[in-house]
Amino acid sequence: MSESGINRSLSRAWTAPVRAMNRILGTADGPPRASGDGYQGSAVVDCALYVNGKREPGEFSPDEALRRASERDDAFVWLGLHEPSLAEMSDIARTYGLHELAVEDAVKAEQRPKLEQFGAVQFLVLRTARYVPHGELTETSQVVETGQMMLFIGDRFVITVRHGDASELAPVRANLETERPALLEQGPWAVAYAVTDRVVDLYVEVADQVETDLDIIEEGAFSRDTASRVQQIYQMKREIVEFRRAVVPLQRPLATITAPQNRQVPKEIRRYFRDVQDHLTRTVEQVSSYDDLLNSILQARLAQVTVDQNNDMRKIASWAGISAVWTAFAGIYGMNFKYMPELNWWFSYPALWTLLLIISVLLYRAFRRNGWL
């Protein structure tokens, strides 16, 4: 194949995601937008250019920042987005050459944690989580709120797309810029590490706070005064399942990132990711133990409900047995037999009352001694 043919093939491969997004939006292909030329940036939280680990002063549009970063070997762009629309994400895709499938995932935000590669761009998906404070755990209480975090990691850029209110990245960016500029010198993967570390640290915080709720539920499950309802236990179990869906699947992407054969991630950054992996492993073990504990509490509570029902049935049967004595005597003397000699006895009425009371007391003591009353 000639050199011109190769160039045309590369050009078609590069513009394919752009054409696909244009088809979705119903717009025609056009030249790249110039800096500030109607750029749809309402979802842009921050766009910064970093050179040698330090943030360049001034404000940059996403395309201008990428152009400047491409002029130097020690520069990259960190573009932060919050819940972008399809149109806004399409603009970013045109500028940064993002794949249409990854762009679709970033807009829908319904993905499991994963790591995929689209050409020279790595696409990392995280599930964020935060603890929702509540005064009392009820059948409808929300304990854990989850969201999503997507990262597009290229040679000269990292794009973070956040959905939900959990895991705000302003503290992460500020910490890197002021406290850890040497880490930023490692490039886009340093930002990916810092974001992942922030997400996993929030996992640890959520796990510790959920443990407090579990202690309250466990104490209430065996308390006669404030017994936990089965609906409350089941609601907590649903919240744990939601939290588990965020935590457990992240193990595989982190294992891929920390693998020794992964040469796309700098060796020094892989060491940092291994620390994050350790924290995640401990959190996964915690969540698994919480699930087992809730199963045990639920089974114990159901068994306790069954025992309480049996006790109620024994009490009902005991009182029914005592009342059956009175019913039997009433039935006998209510049949109006013609010849009943004791009816003419002067002491028959008090004797009958005395007999019924004695039998009732004896039955009551017998039931009470056997634990039925």
N, C-alpha and C positions, 0 to 999 in steps of 0.2 A: 504494500500500500504506500502511496506517495505521502510526502510530508504534509501537503495540503489536506489530503483525505484524513490523516490522523488528527489534524487540528479541527476539522469539521466534526469528527466523531466526539472529540473531547468537548467541543462547544455544545453539541447536542446533549451529551451526558450532564453537563453543568446546568443547562437551562431547563432540563426535564422537570425538576421539582417546581420551577417557576411557572412553567406552562400548565402543570397540573393544578396549581393553586389558582391560576387565572381561569381555568375551566370551572373550578368550583365557584368562584366569585362571579363568573360571567363577564370578565374584563378581558381586554385584548392585551397581547404582549406589548411591551414598550421598553424603552431604555431605562437603565437604573436611575433612581431619583437622586437628584443632587441634594447636598446638605441643606436641610431646612425647606426643601421643595414639597410642601404639603405632606410631610411625614406624619402618619397616624401614630402618635405616641402617647395616647392617654393612659395606656397600660404601663408605660415606662416609669419605673420607680427611680432608677438611677442608671446612668451610663457613664462609666469612668474609664480612662485610659491610664494604664500603669506602665511605667518605664523603669526597668531595673528595680522593681519592687516598690516604687513610689508613685503616688497618684499625681498625674499632671494637672495643674490648675486650669480652671475654666470649665465650661459646659460644652459637651459634644453631642451631636446627633449620632445615632448608631452607625450610619454609613460613614460619616466623617471620622469617627473613632476607629473604625476598622481600617479605613484608608491610611490613617497615620500609624496604626500598629503594624501594618504591612510594610512600612518603610524601614522598620528597625527589627533587629533580631531579638532584642531584649524587651519587647513591648507586647502587651495584650490588652484586650477589652473585656471588661466585666459589665454585662448588660443585665439589669434586673427588671423583670416583668411581673405584674400581679394580675392574674385572671384576664389575660388578653383575649380579645375577640378573634374570630377567624380572619377578618380583614387586617387587623393589626399584626397578627402572626404571619400573614401572607407578606406584608412589607418586610418583616424581619427575614423571612425565608428568601426573598429576592436578594437581599443584601448579603446574607451570610451563607447562602447556598445550602439550606437545610432540606432534608428529604421530606417529601410530602407525607409519608406515613408517620414520621416522628412529629411533624407539625400537627397532624390530626390528633395524635395522642396528647400532645401538649395542650390542645384546645379543649378536648373532651374531659380530660382529667379523671379517667375511670380505669386506671392501669394498676397492675400489681408492681411491686418493686422489681426492677429488672435493669440490665445493662445490655444495650445493643450498639452495634457499630454500623454507621451509614457512611461509607467511604472513609474520609479522614476525620469524621465527626463521631464522637462517642455520645450516646444518649442514655443518661442515667435517670431512673425514676425512683423516687422515694415517697413513702407515705409518712406524713407528719402527724403528730398527736399532741394533744394538750389536755390537762385535767380540768374539768368543769366543776368549780366549787358549788356545793349545794348544802343547804341547812340540814336536810333530812333525806335519806334514801327512800324513794317511793317506787311504785310500779312503773312510773314514767320518767324517772330521773335520768338525765344524760350525764354520765360519769366521764366518758372519754370522747373528745371531739377529734376527728381525723380530717386531714386534708392531703394535698399532694404537692410535691416539689419535683420539677423536672430540670435537668441540666443538660445543655448542649455544650460539649467540650471539644474545641478544635485547637489547632496549633496556635492561633492568634486571638482566640476569644473563648469566653465561657458565658453562656446565657442561662440565667436562672429564671424559671417560670414557677410562680407560687400560686396555689389555689387554696383558699381558706385563710383563717386568721392565725393558725398555729405556725410557729417557727419563723417569726419575722427576722429578716436578714440584716437589718440596719446595725444591730450590735455586732454581728459577725464581720461586716465590712469595716466598722469602726475599729474593732480589735485588731484586724489584720493591718490596717493602715497605720495605726498608732503604736501597737505593741509588737507586731510580728512582720515588719517589712522584709526581713530576710527570708521568711517563708514565701512571701509574694514573689520573690525573685525566681522561684521554681516554676512560675507560669500558671496557666489555667487550672492545672490539676491541684495546685495549692488551694485555690478557691473551692474546688470540688471537695477536697478533704475538709476544709473548715465548715462548709455547709452540712456535709454528712455528719461531722462531729457534733454540730449543733443539734441536728435532728435526733441523733442517738442519745445525746445528753438529756434531751427532753423526754425520751423514752424512759430513762432511768428515773427522772423526777415523777413521771406519771405512775410508774410501777410502785414507787415508794408511797405515793399518796393513795393509790388504790389499795395497798396493803392495809392502811388505816381503816378504810371502809370495810375490808374483809374482816378485820378484827371485831368491828362493831356488829357485823352480821353474824359472825361465829358466836359472839357472846349472847346476842339476842336469840339465836336458834335454840339455846339450851336454858333460856331464862323463862321462868313461869310468869313473870310480871310483864315483860316486854318481848314476847316471842316474835321473831321475824316471820313474816308471811312468806309463803312459797313464791308468790308473785314477785316480791322484792328480791329474793335469791335468784330467781330466773332472770329478772331484769339485769342484775349484776353479771350474771353469766353471759348474757348477750353483749354487754359492754366489754367484757374480757375477750370475747370472740372477735369483736371489732378491733380491739387493740392488738390481738394476736395476728390478725390479717395484715397489720401494718408492720409488725416487728419480725415475724418469722421469715417471710419471703426475702427479706433484705440480706440474709446470710449468703445466698448464692452470688449476688452481684459483688459483695465484698470479698468473697473467696476468689472470684475472677480477678478483681483489681489487685489483690495482694499476692497473686500467684507469681512465683519467680520468673516464669516464662513470659509474663506480661511486660513487654519492653516499651509499650506506649506510655506507661506511667513511670515517672522518674523513680529511681531506686529509693531516694530519701523520702519521697512522698508515700511510697509503699510501706515504709516503716510506720509512718503516722497512721495510715489506714489500718495497719495491724492492731494498733492500740484501740481504734474505734471498733474493730472486729471483736476484741476482747470484751469491751463494754456491751456490745450487742449480744454476745453469747451469754453473759450473765443475765441480761434482761430477758432473753428467751427462756432461760431456765426459771427465772422468777415467774414469768407469765404461765409457763407450763405448770408450775407448782400451784399457782392461783387457780387454774382450771381444775386441777385435781382436788384442791381444797374445797372449791365450790361444789363439786360433785359429791364429796363426802358430806358437806353441810346439807345439801339438798336431800340426799338419801336419809340422813339422820332426822331431818325435819319431817320428811314424809313418814318415816317410821314412828316418830313421835305423834304425828297426827293420827296414825292408825291406832296407836296405843290409847290416845285420848278418846277416840271413837269407841274403842272396846270398853273403856272405863265407863263411858256414858251409857253404853248398852247394858252393862252389868247393873248400873244404878237403876236404870229404867226397869230391868227385869226384877230387881229386888223389890222395888215398890209395887210392881205389878203382882208379885207373889204375896205380899202382905195384903194388898187390896183384894186378892182372890179369896182369902179367908172370909172377909166380910161379904163378898158377893155370894159365896157358897151358902152361908147361913141365911142371907136374905132370900136366896132362891128357894131354899128348903121351906122356910116359913111363909113364903109368898105363894105356895102352890095350893093353899086352901084345902088341905085334906080335911075330911069330915071328923076323923078321930085323931087328935094330937093331944094326949093326956097332959103334957107339960104346960100347955097353954092355960090350964085351969089352976096351975100351982101359983101360990101367992108370990113366991120368990123367983119366978121364971124370968121376968124382965131384968132385974139386977143381976141374976146369975148369968144370963146371956151376955150382958155387957162385960161382966168380969171375965168370962171365958174368952171373949173376943180380944179384950185388952191383953190378957196373959199370953195368948197365942201370938199376937202382933209383936209384943215386946220380945218374946223368945225368938221369933223370926228375925227381928231387927238386930238383936245381939248376935245371932248366928251369921247374918250377912255382914255385919260390921267386923266380926272377928275374922272372917275370910277375905276382908278387903274389898267387898262389893259395895259398901256404903262408907 
